[in-house]
Amino acid sequence: MANHKQTAKRARQTVVKTERNRFYKTRIKNITKAVLVAIDANDKEKATEAFKTANKYLHHCVSKNILKLGTASRKVSRLQQRINSL
C-alpha cells in the first residue's frame, strides 16, 4: 500500500501501462507468428501478405515507444530473409 499520494498515483499508472504493453506485445507475437506459419507452409504469397501487416504494425509500435527502432528493424529483417529463402 502506498504511503504517499505520488506513489499511489504511480501504482495506478503502472497498472494501466502494464496492461497496454501486454496488449501490444501479444499482438506483435501473434502477427509475427502468422508470418512464420505461412513460411513453414511454404506459401510465399500468404507469407508476403502477412509480412506487410507485420512490418506496418512493428513500425507502428516504434512510434508508440513500445519497441525501439533497432528491435523492430531486426525483426522485420529476419522475417524478410526467411521469406526470401522460400
TAKACOR-V255843 format. One record per residue. PHI is phi in whole degrees, 0 to 359 (NA if undefined). PSI is psi in radians with two decimals (NA if undefined). Layout:
[[PHI/PSI] [PHI/PSI]]
This chain:
[[NA/2.37] [285/2.46] [264/-0.24] [233/2.73] [300/-0.72] [295/-0.70] [290/-0.57] [294/-0.73] [296/-0.76] [299/-0.67] [297/-0.73] [296/-0.76] [296/-0.67] [297/-0.69] [299/-0.79] [295/-0.81] [294/-0.66] [298/-0.77] [296/-0.75] [297/-0.79] [295/-0.65] [297/-0.72] [300/-0.89] [297/-0.80] [295/-0.69] [295/-0.73] [296/-0.68] [300/-0.80] [298/-0.77] [293/-0.71] [292/-0.72] [296/-0.69] [295/-0.61] [298/-0.68] [293/-0.79] [294/-0.63] [295/-0.73] [294/-0.65] [294/-0.76] [297/-0.50] [275/0.04] [58/0.61] [254/1.59] [295/-0.64] [296/-0.82] [293/-0.66] [296/-0.70] [295/-0.72] [294/-0.76] [293/-0.57] [294/-0.66] [300/-0.75] [295/-0.77] [297/-0.77] [300/-0.82] [298/-0.78] [290/-0.69] [299/-0.73] [285/-0.44] [296/-0.71] [294/-0.52] [296/-0.76] [293/-0.42] [268/0.09] [61/0.54] [275/-0.71] [240/2.71] [276/2.73] [301/-0.75] [297/-0.66] [294/-0.80] [296/-0.75] [298/-0.70] [296/-0.77] [297/-0.77] [297/-0.77] [298/-0.76] [292/-0.66] [295/-0.75] [297/-0.70] [298/-0.70] [293/-0.64] [292/-0.73] [296/-0.45] [282/-0.18] [290/NA]]
